[in-house]
Amino acid sequence: MNKQDERIAKMTFASVYPHYVTKVEKKGRTKGELHRVIEWLTGFDEEKLIELIDENVTFDLFFKNANLNTNAHLITGVICGYRVEEIENPLTQQVRYLDKLVDELARGRKMDKILRSN
């Protein structure tokens, strides 16, 4: 595991979550839409999300407990300078999946496209 992968694994979801909220709300999207996107990817409903935030879980534990959507592999593109589909570390890839979905939400993409319905 390289240094960046280690850093991501040790970061807490609670430390990043407020930035996700700010990013989407600044662009006119809602916290409810953000939660819908997170639930689609991880299986965590709002109650579970709040619990994980309160417990200050690391991204490592967050994704170990997640039930990753079977269509997550359809999330492609560049985030933070990396092609998500080419990231080799599974945890780092999962975190970047989440980043990519939040980015798409903030950019005004339609929910059915974000949730890879088609």
N, C-alpha and C positions, 0 to 999 in steps of 0.2 A: 504494500500500500504506500503510495507516495504521500508527500507532505500535504498536498491539497486534499486528497481523499481522506486523510486522517483528520484534517481540520474540519471538513464537512461532517464526518461521522460524529465528531465531538460537539458540534454546534447544537444548540437546543432549538427545537421547533418554536418554542415560545419567544425566542430572541428574534426570529425572522417573521413570524406571523403578523406583528403590527405593521411591518413594512409591506407585506402583501395587501393588508387592508387599506393602508394609505394609498398604495399604488392604484388599486382598482377604484377606490372611491374618488380619487382625484380625477379619474377619467370617466366618472359618471356611472360606474357599475356599483353593485351593492355587496355588502358583507354576505347576504344570503346567496348571491350568485357565486361568490368566492367559496362559500361552504359547499355549495352544490358541486363545484369543480373538484374540490378536495375530496369530497365523498365519492365522486365518480372514480377518482384515481386510487384512493386508499380503502374505501369502504367505511371510513369513520364518519358517523353522523355528528351533528353539532354537539350533542351531549358528550360524546367520546372525545371530540376535539378539545372541548373546554377542560375535560379531565386531563388530557395529555399536556395541555398548556399549563395547568395548575401543578402537574407533577414534574414540569420542567424536563421532559424527556429529550434525549439527544435524537438527532436524525437517525442514528443507527437503530435505536430502540423503536422510534416512530415507524420506520419502514419494516422492521422485523415483525411488528404487530399488525401491519397493514395487510389487507387482502387486495393485492394489486389487481387492477382491472385487466382482464384478458386482452383488451384492446390497447393497453398502454404502449405496446410496441409500434402502434400507428403514429405516436407522437414523434415527429421528425423536425429537423430544422436546426438553426444555430441559436444557442443561448450562451451568454458569457464567453463568446468566441469559440465555442466547441459545438460540433455536430452531435446532438443528443444520441442519434442512432449509432454513433461510433465510439461512445464512451465505454471503456472496458470494465471499469469498476462498477458492479451492479448497484451499490448504494449511491454512488455519485450520480449514476445515470438516473436513478429514481428521483433524487433530489432535483436534478435538472429537468426531468419530466414535469415535476410540480412547478418549477420556475417558468417553464415554457407555457404551461396552461395558464398561470397567473398573468404572464405577459400577453397571451392571446386575449384573455378576458379584458385586460386593461386597454388593449388596442381596439376593442369594440367588435371583435369577431363574434359571429352568431353562436349561441350556446350549443346548437346541434353539431356545429363544426368542431367546437372545442371538445365536446364529449364524444367525438369520433363516432357519431351515430350512423354515418353512411360510409 
